[in-house]
Amino acid sequence: MPRTYLRFGEDRAIPPALQDLMIREADGTTPRNRFRVRSLAAPHVGPRDPAVWADELERVARTCG
């Protein structure tokens, strides 16, 4: 199953450096199924524009099909 991590570059609750650590640790446990990382300039709650969310979800759906 493909995995995607939406990394929010303006997140102050989970700073980008901590997100990167979590991604590395998760990838280390499943080296044959690494995250596809998408970085967005967004705060912790994600993009404010619903169209950005829709585009990202569509990209993720395409990787699963």
DSSP file (Angstrom, degrees, kcal/mol; ACC not computed):
  #  RESIDUE AA STRUCTURE BP1 BP2  ACC     N-H-->O    O-->H-N    N-H-->O    O-->H-N    TCO  KAPPA ALPHA  PHI   PSI    X-CA   Y-CA   Z-CA
    1    1 A M              0   0    0      0, 0.0    63,-0.1     0, 0.0     2,-0.0   0.000 360.0 360.0 360.0 121.8    0.0    0.0    0.0
    2    2 A P        -     0   0    0      0, 0.0     2,-0.4     0, 0.0    33,-0.1  -0.326 360.0-149.8 -62.8 146.0    1.6    3.3   -1.0
    3    3 A R  E     -a   35   0A   0     31,-0.5    33,-2.6    60,-0.0     2,-0.4  -0.960  11.2-169.7-122.6 138.8    2.1    5.8    1.8
    4    4 A T  E     -a   36   0A   0     -2,-0.4     2,-0.5    31,-0.2    33,-0.2  -0.987   6.0-161.7-127.1 136.9    2.0    9.6    1.5
    5    5 A Y  E     -a   37   0A   0     31,-2.2    33,-2.6    -2,-0.4     2,-0.9  -0.979  10.7-149.8-117.0 121.2    3.0   12.1    4.2
    6    6 A L  E     -a   38   0A   0     -2,-0.5     2,-0.6    31,-0.2    33,-0.2  -0.820  17.5-158.1 -89.5 109.6    1.8   15.7    3.8
    7    7 A R  E     -a   39   0A   0     31,-3.0    33,-3.1    -2,-0.9     2,-0.8  -0.798   2.8-151.6 -95.1 119.7    4.5   17.8    5.4
    8    8 A F  E >   -a   40   0A   0     -2,-0.6     3,-1.5    31,-0.2    33,-0.2  -0.823   4.3-163.5 -98.5 110.6    3.4   21.2    6.5
    9    9 A G  T 3  S+     0   0    0     31,-3.0    32,-0.2    -2,-0.8    -1,-0.1   0.644  87.4  48.7 -69.5 -17.6    6.3   23.6    6.4
   10   10 A E  T 3  S+     0   0    0     32,-2.1    34,-0.4    30,-0.4     2,-0.3   0.187  78.8 131.5-107.4  16.0    4.6   26.3    8.6
   11   11 A D    <   +     0   0    0     -3,-1.5    31,-0.0    32,-0.3    -4,-0.0  -0.541  28.9 177.5 -72.3 125.7    3.5   23.9   11.3
   12   12 A R  S    S+     0   0    0     -2,-0.3    -1,-0.2     3,-0.1    -3,-0.0   0.611  78.7  56.9-101.5 -17.5    4.5   25.1   14.8
   13   13 A A  S    S+     0   0    0      1,-0.3    -2,-0.1     2,-0.0    -1,-0.1   0.899 126.0  19.0 -78.0 -43.3    2.9   22.3   16.7
   14   14 A I  S    S-     0   0    0     -6,-0.1    -1,-0.3     4,-0.0    -3,-0.2  -0.823  94.9-145.5-125.4  89.7    4.9   19.6   14.9
   15   15 A P    >>  -     0   0    0      0, 0.0     4,-2.3     0, 0.0     3,-0.8  -0.094  24.2-107.5 -57.1 153.4    7.9   21.6   13.4
   16   16 A P  H 3> S+     0   0    0      0, 0.0     4,-2.8     0, 0.0     5,-0.2   0.845 118.9  57.1 -51.8 -38.3    9.2   20.5   10.0
   17   17 A A  H 3> S+     0   0    0      1,-0.2     4,-1.8     2,-0.2     5,-0.1   0.901 109.4  45.3 -62.8 -38.7   12.4   19.0   11.6
   18   18 A L  H <> S+     0   0    0     -3,-0.8     4,-2.5     2,-0.2    -1,-0.2   0.880 110.9  53.2 -71.0 -38.0   10.3   16.8   13.9
   19   19 A Q  H  X S+     0   0    0     -4,-2.3     4,-2.5     2,-0.2    -2,-0.2   0.926 108.5  50.9 -59.6 -44.0    8.1   15.8   10.9
   20   20 A D  H  X S+     0   0    0     -4,-2.8     4,-2.6     1,-0.2    -2,-0.2   0.898 109.5  50.3 -61.4 -40.8   11.3   14.8    9.0
   21   21 A L  H  X S+     0   0    0     -4,-1.8     4,-2.7     2,-0.2     5,-0.2   0.928 110.5  49.1 -62.1 -45.5   12.4   12.7   12.0
   22   22 A M  H  X S+     0   0    0     -4,-2.5     4,-2.4     1,-0.2    -2,-0.2   0.895 111.6  49.8 -62.0 -39.7    9.0   10.9   12.1
   23   23 A I  H  X S+     0   0    0     -4,-2.5     4,-2.8     2,-0.2    12,-0.2   0.943 111.9  47.7 -63.4 -47.9    9.2   10.3    8.4
   24   24 A R  H  X S+     0   0    0     -4,-2.6     4,-2.1     1,-0.2    -2,-0.2   0.916 113.1  48.1 -59.9 -44.6   12.8    8.9    8.7
   25   25 A E  H  X S+     0   0    0     -4,-2.7     4,-1.1     2,-0.2    -1,-0.2   0.912 113.5  46.6 -65.1 -42.1   11.8    6.6   11.6
   26   26 A A  H >X S+     0   0    0     -4,-2.4     4,-1.1    -5,-0.2     3,-0.6   0.923 112.7  49.7 -65.5 -43.4    8.7    5.3    9.9
   27   27 A D  H 3< S+     0   0    0     -4,-2.8     3,-0.2     1,-0.2     6,-0.2   0.842 105.1  59.9 -63.4 -32.5   10.6    4.7    6.6
   28   28 A G  H 3< S+     0   0    0     -4,-2.1    -1,-0.2     1,-0.2    -2,-0.2   0.808 104.3  49.0 -65.4 -29.1   13.3    2.9    8.7
   29   29 A T  H << S+     0   0    0     -4,-1.1    -1,-0.2    -3,-0.6    -2,-0.2   0.724 125.0  28.7 -82.6 -21.2   10.7    0.4    9.9
   30   30 A T    ><  +     0   0    0     -4,-1.1     3,-2.2    -3,-0.2    -1,-0.2  -0.537  68.8 167.0-135.3  68.7    9.4   -0.3    6.4
   31   31 A P  T 3  S+     0   0    0      0, 0.0     3,-0.4     0, 0.0    -1,-0.1   0.720  78.3  53.8 -61.6 -21.1   12.3    0.4    4.0
   32   32 A R  T 3  S+     0   0    0      1,-0.2     2,-0.1    -3,-0.1    -5,-0.1   0.503 113.1  43.7 -89.8  -2.5   10.5   -1.2    1.1
   33   33 A N  S <  S+     0   0    0     -3,-2.2    -1,-0.2    -6,-0.2     2,-0.1  -0.513  80.3 173.7-138.9  67.3    7.5    1.0    1.5
   34   34 A R        -     0   0    0     -3,-0.4   -31,-0.5     1,-0.1     2,-0.1  -0.343  37.1 -95.2 -76.7 156.0    8.8    4.5    2.1
   35   35 A F  E     -a    3   0A   0    -12,-0.2     2,-0.7   -33,-0.1   -31,-0.2  -0.407  22.4-136.0 -66.1 143.1    6.6    7.6    2.4
   36   36 A R  E     -a    4   0A   0    -33,-2.6   -31,-2.2    -2,-0.1     2,-0.5  -0.939  32.4-148.5 -91.5 116.5    6.1    9.7   -0.7
   37   37 A V  E     -a    5   0A   0     -2,-0.7     2,-0.5   -33,-0.2   -31,-0.2  -0.788  18.7-172.6-100.6 129.1    6.5   13.1    0.9
   38   38 A R  E     -a    6   0A   0    -33,-2.6   -31,-3.0    -2,-0.5     2,-0.5  -0.983  12.8-152.6-116.6 121.8    4.6   16.2   -0.3
   39   39 A S  E     -a    7   0A   0     -2,-0.5     2,-0.4   -33,-0.2   -31,-0.2  -0.826  15.0-177.9 -99.2 130.4    5.7   19.5    1.3
   40   40 A L  E     -a    8   0A   0    -33,-3.1   -31,-3.0    -2,-0.5     2,-1.7  -0.961  35.2-121.5-125.9 143.1    3.1   22.3    1.5
   41   41 A A  S    S+     0   0    0     -2,-0.4   -33,-0.1   -33,-0.2    -2,-0.0  -0.645  72.1 120.7 -80.4  86.1    3.5   25.8    2.9
   42   42 A A        -     0   0    0     -2,-1.7   -32,-2.1     5,-0.1   -31,-0.3  -0.982  61.2-113.7-149.2 154.5    0.8   25.4    5.5
   43   43 A P    >   -     0   0    0      0, 0.0     3,-2.0     0, 0.0   -32,-0.3  -0.123  55.1 -76.3 -79.0-174.4    0.3   25.5    9.2
   44   44 A H  T 3  S+     0   0    0    -34,-0.4   -33,-0.1     1,-0.3   -36,-0.1   0.814 131.0  53.8 -55.8 -36.7   -0.6   22.5   11.4
   45   45 A V  T 3  S-     0   0    0      1,-0.3    -1,-0.3   -37,-0.0   -34,-0.0   0.528 113.3-121.5 -79.6  -4.4   -4.3   22.5   10.3
   46   46 A G    <   -     0   0    0     -3,-2.0    -1,-0.3    -6,-0.1    -2,-0.0  -0.343  54.0 -14.5  95.3-177.3   -3.2   22.3    6.7
   47   47 A P        -     0   0    0      0, 0.0    -5,-0.1     0, 0.0     6,-0.1  -0.257  48.6-145.2 -61.4 143.2   -3.9   24.5    3.7
   48   48 A R  S    S+     0   0    0      4,-0.0    -6,-0.0     5,-0.0     3,-0.0   0.783  81.7  81.9 -77.6 -27.9   -6.7   27.1    4.0
   49   49 A D    >>  -     0   0    0      1,-0.2     4,-1.3     2,-0.0     3,-1.0  -0.695  69.6-153.5 -83.5 116.8   -7.7   26.7    0.4
   50   50 A P  H 3> S+     0   0    0      0, 0.0     4,-2.5     0, 0.0    -1,-0.2   0.783  93.5  64.5 -61.1 -25.6   -9.9   23.6   -0.1
   51   51 A A  H 3> S+     0   0    0      2,-0.2     4,-2.4     1,-0.2     5,-0.2   0.864  99.1  52.7 -65.9 -34.6   -8.7   23.4   -3.7
   52   52 A V  H <> S+     0   0    0     -3,-1.0     4,-2.4     2,-0.2    -1,-0.2   0.927 109.9  48.4 -65.2 -44.3   -5.2   22.6   -2.4
   53   53 A W  H  X S+     0   0    0     -4,-1.3     4,-2.8     1,-0.2     5,-0.2   0.934 111.3  50.5 -58.6 -46.3   -6.6   19.8   -0.2
   54   54 A A  H  X S+     0   0    0     -4,-2.5     4,-2.2     1,-0.2    -2,-0.2   0.907 110.0  49.7 -60.9 -43.2   -8.5   18.4   -3.2
   55   55 A D  H  X S+     0   0    0     -4,-2.4     4,-2.2     2,-0.2    -1,-0.2   0.925 112.5  47.3 -61.8 -45.1   -5.5   18.5   -5.4
   56   56 A E  H  X S+     0   0    0     -4,-2.4     4,-2.4     1,-0.2    -2,-0.2   0.920 111.9  49.3 -64.2 -44.4   -3.4   16.7   -2.8
   57   57 A L  H  X S+     0   0    0     -4,-2.8     4,-2.5     1,-0.2    -1,-0.2   0.870 109.9  52.4 -63.3 -35.9   -6.0   14.0   -2.1
   58   58 A E  H  X S+     0   0    0     -4,-2.2     4,-2.0    -5,-0.2    -1,-0.2   0.914 108.7  50.1 -65.7 -41.9   -6.4   13.5   -5.9
   59   59 A R  H  X S+     0   0    0     -4,-2.2     4,-1.3     2,-0.2    -2,-0.2   0.923 111.7  48.2 -60.9 -44.4   -2.6   12.9   -6.2
   60   60 A V  H  X S+     0   0    0     -4,-2.4     4,-0.9     1,-0.2     3,-0.4   0.922 109.6  52.5 -62.5 -44.2   -2.7   10.4   -3.3
   61   61 A A  H >X S+     0   0    0     -4,-2.5     4,-0.9     1,-0.2     3,-0.7   0.879 105.0  56.0 -60.7 -38.1   -5.7    8.6   -4.8
   62   62 A R  H 3< S+     0   0    0     -4,-2.0     3,-0.4     1,-0.2    -1,-0.2   0.843 103.5  54.4 -64.0 -33.0   -3.8    8.2   -8.1
   63   63 A T  H 3< S+     0   0    0     -4,-1.3    -1,-0.2    -3,-0.4    -2,-0.2   0.725 108.9  49.7 -73.5 -19.2   -0.9    6.5   -6.4
   64   64 A C  H <<        0   0    0     -4,-0.9    -1,-0.2    -3,-0.7    -2,-0.2   0.627 360.0 360.0 -92.0 -14.3   -3.3    3.9   -4.9
   65   65 A G     <        0   0    0     -4,-0.9    -1,-0.2    -3,-0.4    -2,-0.2   0.455 360.0 360.0 -93.8 360.0   -5.0    3.1   -8.1
